[in-house]
Amino acid sequence: MAVVGKTFKFEVDFSEIDAMLSELPKAMGKTVVRNALKKAAKPIKDAAAEGAPGGIKKSMKIDDKRGGKRVKSKKAVYMFVGPTEPHAHLVEFGTGPRYHKSGKYVGKMPPNPFMRKAWDSMKDRAFEILKEELSNELMKAAKRLKTRAERGTLGKRAREFLSR
């Protein structure tokens, strides 16, 4: 795991699951991962909301968009967990002494690491859920693909993919 800016980035070896995902059309595989990540992130979101103050607690969400735009990647799927409140990072990391433009001292804020605590307390549970949900979502996707093939309602890309 590495801290990148104000987000956490981690890599996990899911080579078996990756092999199964490669058997699905790319869009369907990304949907499988996106759905599993949303479910796995819920305990982290809930724990962060529990430790966050007021308006930050209410702004907590799980989303595959950052700043209203989906992060585009040919291989990776991104999921963001955290507050949408614009000043939440000041609460998480605290501030040094602050002054108005007039020079008036307005204090400093000690850190309240609600996101860090949520991650530390729930990451193991999130990985368990991710493993379980990836399996469930893969099975659903395979059934959906089979049903579409039987009905003859596969899209052009899926037919091309399956004919390889």
N, C-alpha and C positions, 0 to 999 in steps of 0.2 A: 504494500500500500504506500502511496506517496501523496503528500498534500500538494495540490496544484492550485495556487491562488487561494480562494476561499472554498474550494471543493476538495473532495477526496477522490482519488483515482486508485483503483486496485485491479489486479489481474488475478484470475483464478484459472487453473487448468481444468477445463471441461472437455477434454479431447473426445471422450465417448459421445457426449451430447453434441459436440461440434460435428462429429461424423454423421449423427442422425439428422442434424439440421441441414447438412449438405445434401441429404436425400430429398429435401423439400425445395420447392421453388423459393427463390431468394426473398421475395416479399412475404411469403407465408412464414418463412423461417424467422424473419425480423419481427413479425407480429407475435410469434410464439415467445421470443425472448422479451419483447416489450411487455406483454401481458404478465409473464413470470416476474419480471423486475418490479412492476407496479405492485404486485401482491407481496413480494419480498421486502419492499421498502416501507410498507405500512407500519410495522412495529417501530421502525426508526422515526417515522413521522409522528406517531402517537407519543413516543417517549419524549421527543423534542418539544411537542406541543405542551406536554405535561410540565416541562421545566422552563418553558418560555414565559415571559411576562405579557400581560394584556393583549395589545393589538398584534403582537408578533405571534402569539398563540393562535389567533384567529386566521392569520395569513399563511399558516403552514400548509404546504401542498406537495403532491408528487406529480411530476409532469415530464414529458419527453421534450418539452420546449424550453428554451432559455431566452428570456426577453421576448416571448411571443413567437419565436422562430424555432423550428425543429433543427437540431444540429445534424447536418448531412454528413454521412460517411458511407462508403461502399461496403465496409465490413462490420463496423461497430454499431452498437445500439446504445444510446445514452438515455439515462433516466436521472432526473434531478429531484432531490428531496430537500425541502427547506422553506423558509419564510419568503414571502413576496414583499414583505415590508421593506422599504428602501434603506432604513437605518438599522436593520437587524444586526449587521456586522459590527456596529458600534457597541451593541449590547454583548454580543458573543466575545469580542476581543477587548472591550473596554476602550477608554481613551486616555490620553494624557491631559494635562491642564488645558482648558479651552478658554478662549477670550473672544468677545464680540469685536467687531470692527472698531468700536469706540475705545477699546482697550479694557473694558470691564471684564473682570474674571468671572466666569460662570461655572467653575468647578471641573472635576474630572469624574469619569465613570469607571468603576472597577469592572473587570471582565465577569460575565455570567455565561460560561461556555455550555449553553443548553444543547447545541448541536453536537459538540464533542462528547458530552456525557451520554447523549442518546446513541451515538455511534458506538461508543465503548461498551455500553450496556446491552445493545441489541444486535451487534454485528453477527454474532454466532447464530442467533435465532434467524436473522435475515438470510444467512447462507443456507441454513436448513430448509427454510421455506423456498428459497430459490431452486435448490436441488429438486425438491418435491414438485414444485409448480412447473419446472421445465419438463419433467417427465409427464405430468398431467397434460400440459399444453401440447407437447409433441404427440401424445396419443389422440387428442382432440383434432389436431391438424391432419394427422394421418387418416382418421375416420372421415373428416370433411373432404379430403382429397379423394378418398375411395368413393364416397357418395357422389361427388361431382362426376367422377369418371364413369360410374354406373349409369347415372342419368344422362351423360353426354353433355354436361354443362361446363366442362373445363374451359378455361380461357385459353387463348392462343399461346401465351407464354408458358402456361402450365403444360399444355400438350407438347410443346417443343421441348420443354425441360424433361418431361417423362419419356419422350421418345429417344433420348440420348442413350 
